[in-house]
Amino acid sequence: MNTELHNELAAILTPHQDAFNFLRAFGKLCHALDDIIDRDVIGVTDYTELTLDAFGLAADVYSCDFYRKNATWLYPLVKNKHRIYSAGLAWEKSAVAWQANYADVLRCGGDSSMMLAVLEHVCRLNPVDLRRIDNLIREDGWAEHHNSEGKPT
């Protein structure tokens, strides 16, 4: 995440440390699962320890106070993120151009959903700032996961 965006989000979330900690841990869990599925971590050949660590992190994420107190609105977001990611995986290597393209959009599309929900629900961020931050998160995600030619990496 670019430094300016990271600093802005940290400032908004600082008064809500439990939400901030949850979002950081949830993001780490999502990245860990993606690393396990993609098997593209440099220098790792045996993913056993990464898998075990991800299970431990998942237990921490879904048992933390913030998640348990807010599970009624967080759980559907978690499940939807899972469905979106699964749909993207199903088509990411498709020979059909629109399916591969759509999978790329799905892969990048779910990144901001949890963050935005917390910013709106907990931090009470206004719609104008939510849209601006959503666009920044999506732009950042695109840049992080694509090469200079716009191809997924």
Phi and psi in radians as a Rosetta constraint file:
Dihedral C 1 N 2 CA 2 C 2 CIRCULARHARMONIC -1.146 0.35
Dihedral N 2 CA 2 C 2 N 3 CIRCULARHARMONIC 2.653 0.35
Dihedral C 2 N 3 CA 3 C 3 CIRCULARHARMONIC -1.073 0.35
Dihedral N 3 CA 3 C 3 N 4 CIRCULARHARMONIC -0.743 0.35
Dihedral C 3 N 4 CA 4 C 4 CIRCULARHARMONIC -1.095 0.35
Dihedral N 4 CA 4 C 4 N 5 CIRCULARHARMONIC -0.795 0.35
Dihedral C 4 N 5 CA 5 C 5 CIRCULARHARMONIC -1.127 0.35
Dihedral N 5 CA 5 C 5 N 6 CIRCULARHARMONIC -0.788 0.35
Dihedral C 5 N 6 CA 6 C 6 CIRCULARHARMONIC -1.006 0.35
Dihedral N 6 CA 6 C 6 N 7 CIRCULARHARMONIC -0.792 0.35
Dihedral C 6 N 7 CA 7 C 7 CIRCULARHARMONIC -1.134 0.35
Dihedral N 7 CA 7 C 7 N 8 CIRCULARHARMONIC -0.695 0.35
Dihedral C 7 N 8 CA 8 C 8 CIRCULARHARMONIC -1.123 0.35
Dihedral N 8 CA 8 C 8 N 9 CIRCULARHARMONIC -0.781 0.35
Dihedral C 8 N 9 CA 9 C 9 CIRCULARHARMONIC -1.132 0.35
Dihedral N 9 CA 9 C 9 N 10 CIRCULARHARMONIC -0.712 0.35
Dihedral C 9 N 10 CA 10 C 10 CIRCULARHARMONIC -1.067 0.35
Dihedral N 10 CA 10 C 10 N 11 CIRCULARHARMONIC -0.718 0.35
Dihedral C 10 N 11 CA 11 C 11 CIRCULARHARMONIC -1.138 0.35
Dihedral N 11 CA 11 C 11 N 12 CIRCULARHARMONIC -0.721 0.35
Dihedral C 11 N 12 CA 12 C 12 CIRCULARHARMONIC -1.150 0.35
Dihedral N 12 CA 12 C 12 N 13 CIRCULARHARMONIC -0.680 0.35
Dihedral C 12 N 13 CA 13 C 13 CIRCULARHARMONIC -1.546 0.35
Dihedral N 13 CA 13 C 13 N 14 CIRCULARHARMONIC -0.212 0.35
Dihedral C 13 N 14 CA 14 C 14 CIRCULARHARMONIC -0.915 0.35
Dihedral N 14 CA 14 C 14 N 15 CIRCULARHARMONIC -0.754 0.35
Dihedral C 14 N 15 CA 15 C 15 CIRCULARHARMONIC -1.221 0.35
Dihedral N 15 CA 15 C 15 N 16 CIRCULARHARMONIC -0.153 0.35
Dihedral C 15 N 16 CA 16 C 16 CIRCULARHARMONIC -2.122 0.35
Dihedral N 16 CA 16 C 16 N 17 CIRCULARHARMONIC 1.080 0.35
Dihedral C 16 N 17 CA 17 C 17 CIRCULARHARMONIC -1.022 0.35
Dihedral N 17 CA 17 C 17 N 18 CIRCULARHARMONIC -0.628 0.35
Dihedral C 17 N 18 CA 18 C 18 CIRCULARHARMONIC -1.134 0.35
Dihedral N 18 CA 18 C 18 N 19 CIRCULARHARMONIC -0.683 0.35
Dihedral C 18 N 19 CA 19 C 19 CIRCULARHARMONIC -1.186 0.35
Dihedral N 19 CA 19 C 19 N 20 CIRCULARHARMONIC -0.740 0.35
Dihedral C 19 N 20 CA 20 C 20 CIRCULARHARMONIC -1.052 0.35
Dihedral N 20 CA 20 C 20 N 21 CIRCULARHARMONIC -0.804 0.35
Dihedral C 20 N 21 CA 21 C 21 CIRCULARHARMONIC -1.098 0.35
Dihedral N 21 CA 21 C 21 N 22 CIRCULARHARMONIC -0.720 0.35
Dihedral C 21 N 22 CA 22 C 22 CIRCULARHARMONIC -1.072 0.35
Dihedral N 22 CA 22 C 22 N 23 CIRCULARHARMONIC -0.836 0.35
Dihedral C 22 N 23 CA 23 C 23 CIRCULARHARMONIC -1.076 0.35
Dihedral N 23 CA 23 C 23 N 24 CIRCULARHARMONIC -0.709 0.35
Dihedral C 23 N 24 CA 24 C 24 CIRCULARHARMONIC -1.092 0.35
Dihedral N 24 CA 24 C 24 N 25 CIRCULARHARMONIC -0.800 0.35
Dihedral C 24 N 25 CA 25 C 25 CIRCULARHARMONIC -1.176 0.35
Dihedral N 25 CA 25 C 25 N 26 CIRCULARHARMONIC -0.717 0.35
Dihedral C 25 N 26 CA 26 C 26 CIRCULARHARMONIC -1.095 0.35
Dihedral N 26 CA 26 C 26 N 27 CIRCULARHARMONIC -0.747 0.35
Dihedral C 26 N 27 CA 27 C 27 CIRCULARHARMONIC -1.075 0.35
Dihedral N 27 CA 27 C 27 N 28 CIRCULARHARMONIC -0.739 0.35
Dihedral C 27 N 28 CA 28 C 28 CIRCULARHARMONIC -1.090 0.35
Dihedral N 28 CA 28 C 28 N 29 CIRCULARHARMONIC -0.698 0.35
Dihedral C 28 N 29 CA 29 C 29 CIRCULARHARMONIC -1.109 0.35
Dihedral N 29 CA 29 C 29 N 30 CIRCULARHARMONIC -0.798 0.35
Dihedral C 29 N 30 CA 30 C 30 CIRCULARHARMONIC -1.041 0.35
Dihedral N 30 CA 30 C 30 N 31 CIRCULARHARMONIC -0.767 0.35
Dihedral C 30 N 31 CA 31 C 31 CIRCULARHARMONIC -1.165 0.35
Dihedral N 31 CA 31 C 31 N 32 CIRCULARHARMONIC -0.656 0.35
Dihedral C 31 N 32 CA 32 C 32 CIRCULARHARMONIC -1.114 0.35
Dihedral N 32 CA 32 C 32 N 33 CIRCULARHARMONIC -0.769 0.35
Dihedral C 32 N 33 CA 33 C 33 CIRCULARHARMONIC -1.127 0.35
Dihedral N 33 CA 33 C 33 N 34 CIRCULARHARMONIC -0.710 0.35
Dihedral C 33 N 34 CA 34 C 34 CIRCULARHARMONIC -1.093 0.35
Dihedral N 34 CA 34 C 34 N 35 CIRCULARHARMONIC -0.723 0.35
Dihedral C 34 N 35 CA 35 C 35 CIRCULARHARMONIC -1.095 0.35
Dihedral N 35 CA 35 C 35 N 36 CIRCULARHARMONIC -0.699 0.35
Dihedral C 35 N 36 CA 36 C 36 CIRCULARHARMONIC -1.154 0.35
Dihedral N 36 CA 36 C 36 N 37 CIRCULARHARMONIC -0.757 0.35
Dihedral C 36 N 37 CA 37 C 37 CIRCULARHARMONIC -1.204 0.35
Dihedral N 37 CA 37 C 37 N 38 CIRCULARHARMONIC -0.806 0.35
Dihedral C 37 N 38 CA 38 C 38 CIRCULARHARMONIC -1.309 0.35
Dihedral N 38 CA 38 C 38 N 39 CIRCULARHARMONIC -0.432 0.35
Dihedral C 38 N 39 CA 39 C 39 CIRCULARHARMONIC 0.887 0.35
Dihedral N 39 CA 39 C 39 N 40 CIRCULARHARMONIC 0.897 0.35
Dihedral C 39 N 40 CA 40 C 40 CIRCULARHARMONIC -2.199 0.35
Dihedral N 40 CA 40 C 40 N 41 CIRCULARHARMONIC 0.419 0.35
Dihedral C 40 N 41 CA 41 C 41 CIRCULARHARMONIC -1.425 0.35
Dihedral N 41 CA 41 C 41 N 42 CIRCULARHARMONIC 2.154 0.35
Dihedral C 41 N 42 CA 42 C 42 CIRCULARHARMONIC -1.076 0.35
Dihedral N 42 CA 42 C 42 N 43 CIRCULARHARMONIC 2.260 0.35
Dihedral C 42 N 43 CA 43 C 43 CIRCULARHARMONIC 1.531 0.35
Dihedral N 43 CA 43 C 43 N 44 CIRCULARHARMONIC -0.086 0.35
Dihedral C 43 N 44 CA 44 C 44 CIRCULARHARMONIC -1.812 0.35
Dihedral N 44 CA 44 C 44 N 45 CIRCULARHARMONIC 2.208 0.35
Dihedral C 44 N 45 CA 45 C 45 CIRCULARHARMONIC -2.007 0.35
Dihedral N 45 CA 45 C 45 N 46 CIRCULARHARMONIC -0.497 0.35
Dihedral C 45 N 46 CA 46 C 46 CIRCULARHARMONIC -1.924 0.35
Dihedral N 46 CA 46 C 46 N 47 CIRCULARHARMONIC 1.991 0.35
Dihedral C 46 N 47 CA 47 C 47 CIRCULARHARMONIC -1.599 0.35
Dihedral N 47 CA 47 C 47 N 48 CIRCULARHARMONIC 0.207 0.35
Dihedral C 47 N 48 CA 48 C 48 CIRCULARHARMONIC -1.038 0.35
Dihedral N 48 CA 48 C 48 N 49 CIRCULARHARMONIC -0.879 0.35
Dihedral C 48 N 49 CA 49 C 49 CIRCULARHARMONIC -1.156 0.35
Dihedral N 49 CA 49 C 49 N 50 CIRCULARHARMONIC -0.685 0.35
Dihedral C 49 N 50 CA 50 C 50 CIRCULARHARMONIC -1.095 0.35
Dihedral N 50 CA 50 C 50 N 51 CIRCULARHARMONIC -0.666 0.35
Dihedral C 50 N 51 CA 51 C 51 CIRCULARHARMONIC -1.155 0.35
Dihedral N 51 CA 51 C 51 N 52 CIRCULARHARMONIC -0.795 0.35
Dihedral C 51 N 52 CA 52 C 52 CIRCULARHARMONIC -1.097 0.35
Dihedral N 52 CA 52 C 52 N 53 CIRCULARHARMONIC -0.728 0.35
Dihedral C 52 N 53 CA 53 C 53 CIRCULARHARMONIC -1.081 0.35
Dihedral N 53 CA 53 C 53 N 54 CIRCULARHARMONIC -0.674 0.35
Dihedral C 53 N 54 CA 54 C 54 CIRCULARHARMONIC -1.145 0.35
Dihedral N 54 CA 54 C 54 N 55 CIRCULARHARMONIC -0.690 0.35
Dihedral C 54 N 55 CA 55 C 55 CIRCULARHARMONIC -1.074 0.35
Dihedral N 55 CA 55 C 55 N 56 CIRCULARHARMONIC -0.756 0.35
Dihedral C 55 N 56 CA 56 C 56 CIRCULARHARMONIC -1.120 0.35
Dihedral N 56 CA 56 C 56 N 57 CIRCULARHARMONIC -0.732 0.35
Dihedral C 56 N 57 CA 57 C 57 CIRCULARHARMONIC -1.132 0.35
Dihedral N 57 CA 57 C 57 N 58 CIRCULARHARMONIC -0.702 0.35
Dihedral C 57 N 58 CA 58 C 58 CIRCULARHARMONIC -1.063 0.35
Dihedral N 58 CA 58 C 58 N 59 CIRCULARHARMONIC -0.723 0.35
Dihedral C 58 N 59 CA 59 C 59 CIRCULARHARMONIC -1.069 0.35
Dihedral N 59 CA 59 C 59 N 60 CIRCULARHARMONIC -0.721 0.35
Dihedral C 59 N 60 CA 60 C 60 CIRCULARHARMONIC -1.156 0.35
Dihedral N 60 CA 60 C 60 N 61 CIRCULARHARMONIC -0.791 0.35
Dihedral C 60 N 61 CA 61 C 61 CIRCULARHARMONIC -1.068 0.35
Dihedral N 61 CA 61 C 61 N 62 CIRCULARHARMONIC -0.849 0.35
Dihedral C 61 N 62 CA 62 C 62 CIRCULARHARMONIC -1.504 0.35
Dihedral N 62 CA 62 C 62 N 63 CIRCULARHARMONIC 0.007 0.35
Dihedral C 62 N 63 CA 63 C 63 CIRCULARHARMONIC -1.998 0.35
Dihedral N 63 CA 63 C 63 N 64 CIRCULARHARMONIC -0.013 0.35
Dihedral C 63 N 64 CA 64 C 64 CIRCULARHARMONIC -1.190 0.35
Dihedral N 64 CA 64 C 64 N 65 CIRCULARHARMONIC 2.701 0.35
Dihedral C 64 N 65 CA 65 C 65 CIRCULARHARMONIC -0.994 0.35
Dihedral N 65 CA 65 C 65 N 66 CIRCULARHARMONIC -0.740 0.35
Dihedral C 65 N 66 CA 66 C 66 CIRCULARHARMONIC -1.060 0.35
Dihedral N 66 CA 66 C 66 N 67 CIRCULARHARMONIC -0.816 0.35
Dihedral C 66 N 67 CA 67 C 67 CIRCULARHARMONIC -1.123 0.35
Dihedral N 67 CA 67 C 67 N 68 CIRCULARHARMONIC -0.810 0.35
Dihedral C 67 N 68 CA 68 C 68 CIRCULARHARMONIC -1.098 0.35
Dihedral N 68 CA 68 C 68 N 69 CIRCULARHARMONIC -0.671 0.35
Dihedral C 68 N 69 CA 69 C 69 CIRCULARHARMONIC -1.226 0.35
Dihedral N 69 CA 69 C 69 N 70 CIRCULARHARMONIC -0.445 0.35
Dihedral C 69 N 70 CA 70 C 70 CIRCULARHARMONIC -2.075 0.35
Dihedral N 70 CA 70 C 70 N 71 CIRCULARHARMONIC 0.325 0.35
Dihedral C 70 N 71 CA 71 C 71 CIRCULARHARMONIC -1.051 0.35
Dihedral N 71 CA 71 C 71 N 72 CIRCULARHARMONIC -0.526 0.35
Dihedral C 71 N 72 CA 72 C 72 CIRCULARHARMONIC -1.079 0.35
Dihedral N 72 CA 72 C 72 N 73 CIRCULARHARMONIC -0.561 0.35
Dihedral C 72 N 73 CA 73 C 73 CIRCULARHARMONIC -1.849 0.35
Dihedral N 73 CA 73 C 73 N 74 CIRCULARHARMONIC -0.298 0.35
Dihedral C 73 N 74 CA 74 C 74 CIRCULARHARMONIC -1.430 0.35
Dihedral N 74 CA 74 C 74 N 75 CIRCULARHARMONIC -0.654 0.35
Dihedral C 74 N 75 CA 75 C 75 CIRCULARHARMONIC -0.984 0.35
Dihedral N 75 CA 75 C 75 N 76 CIRCULARHARMONIC -0.832 0.35
Dihedral C 75 N 76 CA 76 C 76 CIRCULARHARMONIC -1.073 0.35
Dihedral N 76 CA 76 C 76 N 77 CIRCULARHARMONIC -0.565 0.35
Dihedral C 76 N 77 CA 77 C 77 CIRCULARHARMONIC -1.175 0.35
Dihedral N 77 CA 77 C 77 N 78 CIRCULARHARMONIC -0.731 0.35
Dihedral C 77 N 78 CA 78 C 78 CIRCULARHARMONIC -1.074 0.35
Dihedral N 78 CA 78 C 78 N 79 CIRCULARHARMONIC -0.815 0.35
Dihedral C 78 N 79 CA 79 C 79 CIRCULARHARMONIC -1.128 0.35
Dihedral N 79 CA 79 C 79 N 80 CIRCULARHARMONIC -0.686 0.35
Dihedral C 79 N 80 CA 80 C 80 CIRCULARHARMONIC -1.168 0.35
Dihedral N 80 CA 80 C 80 N 81 CIRCULARHARMONIC -0.706 0.35
Dihedral C 80 N 81 CA 81 C 81 CIRCULARHARMONIC -1.052 0.35
Dihedral N 81 CA 81 C 81 N 82 CIRCULARHARMONIC -0.713 0.35
Dihedral C 81 N 82 CA 82 C 82 CIRCULARHARMONIC -1.069 0.35
Dihedral N 82 CA 82 C 82 N 83 CIRCULARHARMONIC -0.799 0.35
Dihedral C 82 N 83 CA 83 C 83 CIRCULARHARMONIC -1.122 0.35
Dihedral N 83 CA 83 C 83 N 84 CIRCULARHARMONIC -0.755 0.35
Dihedral C 83 N 84 CA 84 C 84 CIRCULARHARMONIC -1.091 0.35
Dihedral N 84 CA 84 C 84 N 85 CIRCULARHARMONIC -0.797 0.35
Dihedral C 84 N 85 CA 85 C 85 CIRCULARHARMONIC -1.099 0.35
Dihedral N 85 CA 85 C 85 N 86 CIRCULARHARMONIC -0.747 0.35
Dihedral C 85 N 86 CA 86 C 86 CIRCULARHARMONIC -1.080 0.35
Dihedral N 86 CA 86 C 86 N 87 CIRCULARHARMONIC -0.731 0.35
Dihedral C 86 N 87 CA 87 C 87 CIRCULARHARMONIC -1.117 0.35
Dihedral N 87 CA 87 C 87 N 88 CIRCULARHARMONIC -0.703 0.35
Dihedral C 87 N 88 CA 88 C 88 CIRCULARHARMONIC -1.108 0.35
Dihedral N 88 CA 88 C 88 N 89 CIRCULARHARMONIC -0.709 0.35
Dihedral C 88 N 89 CA 89 C 89 CIRCULARHARMONIC -1.107 0.35
Dihedral N 89 CA 89 C 89 N 90 CIRCULARHARMONIC -0.643 0.35
Dihedral C 89 N 90 CA 90 C 90 CIRCULARHARMONIC -1.080 0.35
Dihedral N 90 CA 90 C 90 N 91 CIRCULARHARMONIC -0.533 0.35
Dihedral C 90 N 91 CA 91 C 91 CIRCULARHARMONIC -2.006 0.35
Dihedral N 91 CA 91 C 91 N 92 CIRCULARHARMONIC -0.035 0.35
Dihedral C 91 N 92 CA 92 C 92 CIRCULARHARMONIC -1.092 0.35
Dihedral N 92 CA 92 C 92 N 93 CIRCULARHARMONIC -0.480 0.35
Dihedral C 92 N 93 CA 93 C 93 CIRCULARHARMONIC -1.873 0.35
Dihedral N 93 CA 93 C 93 N 94 CIRCULARHARMONIC 0.281 0.35
Dihedral C 93 N 94 CA 94 C 94 CIRCULARHARMONIC -1.129 0.35
Dihedral N 94 CA 94 C 94 N 95 CIRCULARHARMONIC 2.504 0.35
Dihedral C 94 N 95 CA 95 C 95 CIRCULARHARMONIC -1.373 0.35
Dihedral N 95 CA 95 C 95 N 96 CIRCULARHARMONIC -0.253 0.35
Dihedral C 95 N 96 CA 96 C 96 CIRCULARHARMONIC -1.423 0.35
Dihedral N 96 CA 96 C 96 N 97 CIRCULARHARMONIC 2.059 0.35
Dihedral C 96 N 97 CA 97 C 97 CIRCULARHARMONIC -0.981 0.35
Dihedral N 97 CA 97 C 97 N 98 CIRCULARHARMONIC -0.791 0.35
Dihedral C 97 N 98 CA 98 C 98 CIRCULARHARMONIC -1.162 0.35
Dihedral N 98 CA 98 C 98 N 99 CIRCULARHARMONIC -0.570 0.35
Dihedral C 98 N 99 CA 99 C 99 CIRCULARHARMONIC -1.189 0.35
Dihedral N 99 CA 99 C 99 N 100 CIRCULARHARMONIC -0.783 0.35
Dihedral C 99 N 100 CA 100 C 100 CIRCULARHARMONIC -1.107 0.35
Dihedral N 100 CA 100 C 100 N 101 CIRCULARHARMONIC -0.699 0.35
Dihedral C 100 N 101 CA 101 C 101 CIRCULARHARMONIC -1.108 0.35
Dihedral N 101 CA 101 C 101 N 102 CIRCULARHARMONIC -0.821 0.35
Dihedral C 101 N 102 CA 102 C 102 CIRCULARHARMONIC -1.100 0.35
Dihedral N 102 CA 102 C 102 N 103 CIRCULARHARMONIC -0.689 0.35
Dihedral C 102 N 103 CA 103 C 103 CIRCULARHARMONIC -1.080 0.35
Dihedral N 103 CA 103 C 103 N 104 CIRCULARHARMONIC -0.679 0.35
Dihedral C 103 N 104 CA 104 C 104 CIRCULARHARMONIC -1.119 0.35
Dihedral N 104 CA 104 C 104 N 105 CIRCULARHARMONIC -0.715 0.35
Dihedral C 104 N 105 CA 105 C 105 CIRCULARHARMONIC -1.125 0.35
Dihedral N 105 CA 105 C 105 N 106 CIRCULARHARMONIC -0.784 0.35
Dihedral C 105 N 106 CA 106 C 106 CIRCULARHARMONIC -1.063 0.35
Dihedral N 106 CA 106 C 106 N 107 CIRCULARHARMONIC -0.711 0.35
Dihedral C 106 N 107 CA 107 C 107 CIRCULARHARMONIC -1.069 0.35
Dihedral N 107 CA 107 C 107 N 108 CIRCULARHARMONIC -0.681 0.35
Dihedral C 107 N 108 CA 108 C 108 CIRCULARHARMONIC -1.525 0.35
Dihedral N 108 CA 108 C 108 N 109 CIRCULARHARMONIC -0.347 0.35
Dihedral C 108 N 109 CA 109 C 109 CIRCULARHARMONIC -1.291 0.35
Dihedral N 109 CA 109 C 109 N 110 CIRCULARHARMONIC -0.460 0.35
Dihedral C 109 N 110 CA 110 C 110 CIRCULARHARMONIC -1.576 0.35
Dihedral N 110 CA 110 C 110 N 111 CIRCULARHARMONIC -0.120 0.35
Dihedral C 110 N 111 CA 111 C 111 CIRCULARHARMONIC -1.067 0.35
Dihedral N 111 CA 111 C 111 N 112 CIRCULARHARMONIC -0.634 0.35
Dihedral C 111 N 112 CA 112 C 112 CIRCULARHARMONIC -1.589 0.35
Dihedral N 112 CA 112 C 112 N 113 CIRCULARHARMONIC -0.206 0.35
Dihedral C 112 N 113 CA 113 C 113 CIRCULARHARMONIC -1.045 0.35
Dihedral N 113 CA 113 C 113 N 114 CIRCULARHARMONIC -0.799 0.35
Dihedral C 113 N 114 CA 114 C 114 CIRCULARHARMONIC -1.191 0.35
Dihedral N 114 CA 114 C 114 N 115 CIRCULARHARMONIC -0.776 0.35
Dihedral C 114 N 115 CA 115 C 115 CIRCULARHARMONIC -1.032 0.35
Dihedral N 115 CA 115 C 115 N 116 CIRCULARHARMONIC -0.835 0.35
Dihedral C 115 N 116 CA 116 C 116 CIRCULARHARMONIC -1.141 0.35
Dihedral N 116 CA 116 C 116 N 117 CIRCULARHARMONIC -0.668 0.35
Dihedral C 116 N 117 CA 117 C 117 CIRCULARHARMONIC -1.077 0.35
Dihedral N 117 CA 117 C 117 N 118 CIRCULARHARMONIC -0.741 0.35
Dihedral C 117 N 118 CA 118 C 118 CIRCULARHARMONIC -1.198 0.35
Dihedral N 118 CA 118 C 118 N 119 CIRCULARHARMONIC -0.736 0.35
Dihedral C 118 N 119 CA 119 C 119 CIRCULARHARMONIC -1.075 0.35
Dihedral N 119 CA 119 C 119 N 120 CIRCULARHARMONIC -0.639 0.35
Dihedral C 119 N 120 CA 120 C 120 CIRCULARHARMONIC -1.363 0.35
Dihedral N 120 CA 120 C 120 N 121 CIRCULARHARMONIC -0.850 0.35
Dihedral C 120 N 121 CA 121 C 121 CIRCULARHARMONIC -1.343 0.35
Dihedral N 121 CA 121 C 121 N 122 CIRCULARHARMONIC -0.747 0.35
Dihedral C 121 N 122 CA 122 C 122 CIRCULARHARMONIC -1.632 0.35
Dihedral N 122 CA 122 C 122 N 123 CIRCULARHARMONIC -0.828 0.35
Dihedral C 122 N 123 CA 123 C 123 CIRCULARHARMONIC -1.513 0.35
Dihedral N 123 CA 123 C 123 N 124 CIRCULARHARMONIC -0.213 0.35
Dihedral C 123 N 124 CA 124 C 124 CIRCULARHARMONIC 1.014 0.35
Dihedral N 124 CA 124 C 124 N 125 CIRCULARHARMONIC 0.692 0.35
Dihedral C 124 N 125 CA 125 C 125 CIRCULARHARMONIC -1.181 0.35
Dihedral N 125 CA 125 C 125 N 126 CIRCULARHARMONIC 2.469 0.35
Dihedral C 125 N 126 CA 126 C 126 CIRCULARHARMONIC -1.305 0.35
Dihedral N 126 CA 126 C 126 N 127 CIRCULARHARMONIC 2.770 0.35
Dihedral C 126 N 127 CA 127 C 127 CIRCULARHARMONIC -1.033 0.35
Dihedral N 127 CA 127 C 127 N 128 CIRCULARHARMONIC -0.616 0.35
Dihedral C 127 N 128 CA 128 C 128 CIRCULARHARMONIC -1.116 0.35
Dihedral N 128 CA 128 C 128 N 129 CIRCULARHARMONIC -0.829 0.35
Dihedral C 128 N 129 CA 129 C 129 CIRCULARHARMONIC -1.189 0.35
Dihedral N 129 CA 129 C 129 N 130 CIRCULARHARMONIC -0.611 0.35
Dihedral C 129 N 130 CA 130 C 130 CIRCULARHARMONIC -1.065 0.35
Dihedral N 130 CA 130 C 130 N 131 CIRCULARHARMONIC -0.807 0.35
Dihedral C 130 N 131 CA 131 C 131 CIRCULARHARMONIC -1.110 0.35
Dihedral N 131 CA 131 C 131 N 132 CIRCULARHARMONIC -0.741 0.35
Dihedral C 131 N 132 CA 132 C 132 CIRCULARHARMONIC -1.075 0.35
Dihedral N 132 CA 132 C 132 N 133 CIRCULARHARMONIC -0.822 0.35
Dihedral C 132 N 133 CA 133 C 133 CIRCULARHARMONIC -1.178 0.35
Dihedral N 133 CA 133 C 133 N 134 CIRCULARHARMONIC -0.675 0.35
Dihedral C 133 N 134 CA 134 C 134 CIRCULARHARMONIC -0.999 0.35
Dihedral N 134 CA 134 C 134 N 135 CIRCULARHARMONIC -0.829 0.35
Dihedral C 134 N 135 CA 135 C 135 CIRCULARHARMONIC -1.082 0.35
Dihedral N 135 CA 135 C 135 N 136 CIRCULARHARMONIC -0.725 0.35
Dihedral C 135 N 136 CA 136 C 136 CIRCULARHARMONIC -1.106 0.35
Dihedral N 136 CA 136 C 136 N 137 CIRCULARHARMONIC -0.726 0.35
Dihedral C 136 N 137 CA 137 C 137 CIRCULARHARMONIC -1.117 0.35
Dihedral N 137 CA 137 C 137 N 138 CIRCULARHARMONIC -0.751 0.35
Dihedral C 137 N 138 CA 138 C 138 CIRCULARHARMONIC -1.151 0.35
Dihedral N 138 CA 138 C 138 N 139 CIRCULARHARMONIC -0.744 0.35
Dihedral C 138 N 139 CA 139 C 139 CIRCULARHARMONIC -1.073 0.35
Dihedral N 139 CA 139 C 139 N 140 CIRCULARHARMONIC -0.755 0.35
Dihedral C 139 N 140 CA 140 C 140 CIRCULARHARMONIC -1.110 0.35
Dihedral N 140 CA 140 C 140 N 141 CIRCULARHARMONIC -0.766 0.35
Dihedral C 140 N 141 CA 141 C 141 CIRCULARHARMONIC -1.080 0.35
Dihedral N 141 CA 141 C 141 N 142 CIRCULARHARMONIC -0.714 0.35
Dihedral C 141 N 142 CA 142 C 142 CIRCULARHARMONIC -1.063 0.35
Dihedral N 142 CA 142 C 142 N 143 CIRCULARHARMONIC -0.880 0.35
Dihedral C 142 N 143 CA 143 C 143 CIRCULARHARMONIC -1.070 0.35
Dihedral N 143 CA 143 C 143 N 144 CIRCULARHARMONIC -0.647 0.35
Dihedral C 143 N 144 CA 144 C 144 CIRCULARHARMONIC -1.224 0.35
Dihedral N 144 CA 144 C 144 N 145 CIRCULARHARMONIC -0.519 0.35
Dihedral C 144 N 145 CA 145 C 145 CIRCULARHARMONIC -1.963 0.35
Dihedral N 145 CA 145 C 145 N 146 CIRCULARHARMONIC 0.258 0.35
Dihedral C 145 N 146 CA 146 C 146 CIRCULARHARMONIC -2.408 0.35
Dihedral N 146 CA 146 C 146 N 147 CIRCULARHARMONIC 2.592 0.35
Dihedral C 146 N 147 CA 147 C 147 CIRCULARHARMONIC -1.458 0.35
Dihedral N 147 CA 147 C 147 N 148 CIRCULARHARMONIC -3.085 0.35
Dihedral C 147 N 148 CA 148 C 148 CIRCULARHARMONIC -1.142 0.35
Dihedral N 148 CA 148 C 148 N 149 CIRCULARHARMONIC -0.324 0.35
Dihedral C 148 N 149 CA 149 C 149 CIRCULARHARMONIC -1.605 0.35
Dihedral N 149 CA 149 C 149 N 150 CIRCULARHARMONIC 0.019 0.35
Dihedral C 149 N 150 CA 150 C 150 CIRCULARHARMONIC 1.459 0.35
Dihedral N 150 CA 150 C 150 N 151 CIRCULARHARMONIC 0.196 0.35
Dihedral C 150 N 151 CA 151 C 151 CIRCULARHARMONIC -1.540 0.35
Dihedral N 151 CA 151 C 151 N 152 CIRCULARHARMONIC 2.441 0.35
Dihedral C 151 N 152 CA 152 C 152 CIRCULARHARMONIC -1.039 0.35
Dihedral N 152 CA 152 C 152 N 153 CIRCULARHARMONIC 2.484 0.35
